[in-house]
């Protein structure tokens, strides 16, 4: 049995896609592919990533819109721009500190 890989990016980290013009904040990580076969098969074969690597759930944005993305580790890199991510759910889940890093909000007990 293969040992699971350690995720390169962490919850709250801002990343960008290596090939497509979007970026986002990581809000969850799957140690290996955990989406549908239909989703996987919809990726063109020549750029389809391996399933045995971490996959990241992102609050993502591009020039036109905000959405949730599911991206393989091999297709991401750290976004060093320091610009805030405008996705509306980011502020619900994270707080941004004075250095521009995102940290998970503490849940309020009622």
N, C-alpha and C positions, 0 to 999 in steps of 0.2 A: 504494500500500500504506500502510495506517495505521501510525503509529508506536505501539509498545506503550506503555501507560500505566505510570507508575512506581507501585509499590505504596505505599499510604498507611501500612500497618501492617508491622511487621518481625517476623522470627522471634523468638520469646520474649516478644512483647508480649501483655498480657492485654487482651482485647476482649470486648464484649458485643453481643448481637443487639439491634437497634433496636426490634423488635416482639415477639419471643418471649423468655420468661424464662430465658435461658441465657447463659453466659459461658465463656471458655476461653483457652488459650494457643495462639498461632499456632506451628505446627511446620513448615509448608510453604506456599508461595504459587505459584499458577499465574498467569501473566501474563494469560491469558484462560481462559474456561470450558474445562475438560478432564475432564468426567465423561460419563456415558452420556446419550443422548437420552431414554431411559426415565426417568432420574432428573430431567432437566430438565422433561420433559412432566408429571411428577407434581406439579409446583408449580402451584398455582392460577393461571390466566392473568392475573388482575387484579393479582397480586403477583410474577409471574415476572420476574426481573431480566434485564437485557441480558447477552449472553454476552461482549461485548467489554470486559470490565473484569477486574481481578484477582479471583481466587477464593482463599479461604483454607482450609487444613486446620487444624482446631482440636482440641486435647484439651479437650473441652467437658464442662460439667456443668450440671445444673439442680437443683432442690430434691430430686428423687428419685434421680437416677442420673448416671453418667458415661458418655461415649460419644465417638466421633469425628464431627465435623461438617464440612460443606463449605459455605461461605457466601460470597456475593458481597460485594464491598467496600461497595456502597451500603447493605447491611443491617447493617453493623457500625459500632461506635463504640468509642473507647478506654474501658476500664474503669478508673476512677480510685479505686476503693474501697481498693486496697492489700491486699485480702484474698488469701491464698494460694488457688491452684486445687487442689482435692483429687483430681483425676483421677490414677489410679495410674501412668500412663505419664509424667507430668510429671517426676517425680523420676528416671526412667531417662534422660531426654533432656536435662533442664535442671538447673541449680543456681540457687537463689534467693539473691541477695546481701542485705546488710544493709538496702538501700533497698527491697527487695521486688521488684526486677527479676529476670527470668529470663534466664540466659545458657546457651548450649549447652555441655554437658559436653564436656571434651576426652576423646577415646577413649583408652583405656589400650592401650598396645602390649605384647604378651606375648612 
